[in-house]
Amino acid sequence: SIRENGFQATGIPTALGLLTDLLYLDISKNDFNNGPLDEDMFNQFQEVIFMDIGYNNYAESMIPTTIGGLPRLKYFYLNSGNVTGDLSYLATAGNSGTSVLEENWVDGNNLSGATIPTEIGSIETLLSLSLTQNKLSGTLPTELGRLTNMQNMWFYENVLTGSVPSEIGNIQFLGIFHFYVNDIVGTMPAEVCALSQLEPQGLIGNCESLNFFCTCCEVCFPFS
């Protein structure tokens, strides 16, 4: 870990890819600015279990798709990295059939126009998914309902449209589902309202909107 040390470089130094036996990679909160995130370098981290590359300014860089193919990666964090592009790495993880990803927090980036890939429904190990404040568009895919081990999902402050899929009611262990400040319309499905593991304030949407109705939401946005 070289977290929060003020190291400066254009992008992430590719020499890190030589550390092929690395299990834990935390380079967050440094000054790795601009420059592309190298696909080949990330592909060398075949043994990595934990990766946090957030809180750097990777302006105009995309999230390497090779991250999704890392066979041992369980925890991935890229918050406030100013990355652009899309979430193709999640499609890669879903298509791999071997992903063991449990926690994926990618928040506060510039993924304007990107959507949540349907392949995410094949990452059966996912327990915690945070994709907030990324300017994501499109809908909440029905495939989310296949993530039956999921415990927490956050999608707030994007530009998501459509309705809440009733398939989310299949996630029996779901404790938190926050999706406020989007353009989601319709009515909260009864299947979601019936989930027994929802925490207090675990279900938050724009339920005071004229376009969305939720009779089971304990908290509505805007917060009162």
Residue pairs with C-beta under 8 A, 6 or more apart in sequence:
1 24
1 25
1 26
1 27
2 26
2 27
2 30
3 26
3 27
3 28
3 29
3 30
3 52
4 28
4 29
4 30
5 30
6 30
6 31
7 27
7 30
7 31
7 32
8 30
8 31
8 32
8 33
9 31
9 32
9 33
9 35
10 32
10 33
10 34
10 35
11 32
11 33
11 34
11 35
11 36
11 37
11 38
11 58
11 61
12 27
12 32
12 35
12 37
12 38
12 41
12 53
12 56
14 38
14 40
14 41
16 25
16 27
16 41
17 38
17 40
17 41
17 42
17 43
17 44
17 45
18 44
19 44
19 45
20 44
20 45
20 46
20 47
21 47
22 45
22 47
22 48
23 47
23 48
23 49
23 50
24 48
24 49
24 50
25 45
25 48
25 50
25 51
25 52
25 53
26 50
26 51
26 52
27 52
27 53
27 56
28 52
28 53
28 54
28 55
28 56
28 77
28 79
29 54
29 55
29 56
30 55
30 56
31 56
31 57
32 56
32 57
32 58
33 56
33 57
33 58
33 59
34 57
34 58
34 59
34 60
34 61
35 58
35 61
36 61
36 62
37 53
37 58
37 61
37 62
37 63
37 64
37 83
38 64
39 64
39 65
39 66
40 66
42 64
42 66
42 67
42 70
43 64
43 66
43 69
43 70
45 51
45 70
45 73
46 70
46 71
46 72
47 72
48 70
48 72
48 73
49 72
49 73
49 74
49 75
50 73
50 74
50 75
51 67
51 70
51 73
51 75
51 76
51 77
52 75
52 76
52 77
52 78
53 77
53 78
53 81
54 77
54 78
54 79
54 80
54 81
55 79
55 80
55 81
56 81
57 81
57 82
58 81
58 82
58 83
59 82
60 84
61 81
61 83
61 84
61 85
62 83
62 84
62 85
62 86
63 78
63 83
63 85
63 86
63 87
63 88
63 89
63 106
64 89
65 88
65 89
65 91
65 92
66 89
66 92
67 73
67 76
67 89
67 92
68 88
68 89
68 90
68 91
68 92
68 93
68 94
68 96
68 99
69 92
69 93
69 96
71 96
71 98
71 99
71 100
72 100
73 99
73 100
73 101
74 100
74 101
74 102
74 103
74 125
75 102
75 103
76 101
76 103
76 104
76 105
76 106
77 103
77 105
77 106
78 105
78 106
78 109
79 105
79 106
79 107
79 108
79 109
80 107
80 108
80 109
81 108
81 109
82 109
82 110
83 109
83 110
83 111
84 109
84 110
84 111
84 112
85 111
85 114
86 111
86 113
86 114
86 115
86 117
87 106
87 111
87 114
87 115
87 116
87 117
87 131
87 136
88 117
90 104
90 116
90 117
90 119
90 120
90 123
91 117
91 119
91 120
92 119
93 99
93 101
93 119
93 120
93 123
94 117
94 119
94 120
94 121
94 122
94 123
95 119
95 122
97 122
99 122
99 123
99 125
100 125
101 123
101 125
101 126
102 125
102 126
102 127
102 128
103 126
103 127
103 128
103 129
104 126
104 128
104 129
104 130
104 131
105 128
105 129
105 130
106 130
106 131
106 134
107 130
107 131
107 132
107 133
107 134
107 154
108 132
108 133
108 134
109 133
109 134
110 134
110 135
111 134
111 135
111 136
112 135
112 137
113 135
113 137
114 134
114 135
114 136
114 137
114 138
115 136
115 137
115 138
115 139
116 131
116 136
116 138
116 139
116 140
116 141
116 144
116 155
117 141
118 141
118 143
119 143
120 126
120 129
120 141
120 143
120 144
120 147
121 141
121 142
121 143
121 144
121 145
121 146
121 147
122 143
122 146
123 147
124 146
124 147
124 148
124 149
125 149
126 147
126 149
126 150
127 149
127 150
127 151
127 152
128 150
128 151
128 152
128 153
129 147
129 150
129 152
129 153
129 154
130 152
130 153
130 154
131 154
131 155
131 158
132 154
132 155
132 156
132 157
132 158
132 178
133 156
133 157
133 158
134 158
135 158
135 159
136 155
136 158
136 159
136 160
137 158
137 159
137 160
137 161
138 160
138 161
138 162
139 160
139 161
139 162
139 163
140 155
140 160
140 162
140 164
140 165
140 168
140 179
140 184
141 165
142 165
142 167
143 167
144 150
144 153
144 165
144 167
144 168
144 171
145 165
145 166
145 167
145 168
145 169
145 170
145 171
146 167
146 170
147 171
148 170
148 171
148 172
148 173
149 173
150 171
150 173
150 174
151 173
151 174
151 175
151 176
151 197
152 174
152 175
152 176
152 177
153 174
153 176
153 177
153 178
154 176
154 178
154 179
155 178
155 179
155 182
156 178
156 179
156 180
156 181
156 182
156 204
157 180
157 181
157 182
158 181
158 182
159 182
159 183
160 179
160 182
160 183
160 184
161 182
161 183
161 184
161 185
162 184
162 185
162 186
163 184
163 185
163 186
163 187
164 179
164 184
164 186
164 188
164 189
164 192
164 205
165 189
166 189
166 190
166 191
166 192
167 191
168 174
168 177
168 189
168 191
168 192
169 189
169 190
169 191
169 192
169 194
169 195
170 191
171 195
172 195
172 196
172 197
173 197
174 195
174 197
174 198
174 202
175 197
175 198
175 199
175 202
176 198
176 199
176 202
176 203
177 192
177 198
177 202
177 203
177 204
178 203
178 204
178 205
179 204
179 205
180 204
180 205
180 206
180 221
181 206
181 221
182 206
183 211
184 205
184 206
184 212
185 209
185 211
185 212
186 211
186 212
186 213
187 212
187 213
187 214
188 203
188 205
188 207
188 212
188 213
188 214
188 215
188 216
188 217
192 203
192 216
193 203
193 214
193 215
193 216
200 218
201 218
201 219
202 218
203 214
203 216
203 217
203 218
203 219
204 217
204 219
204 220
204 221
205 212
205 214
205 217
205 220
205 221
206 212
206 220
206 221
207 213
207 214
207 217
207 220
207 221
208 220
208 221
208 222
214 220
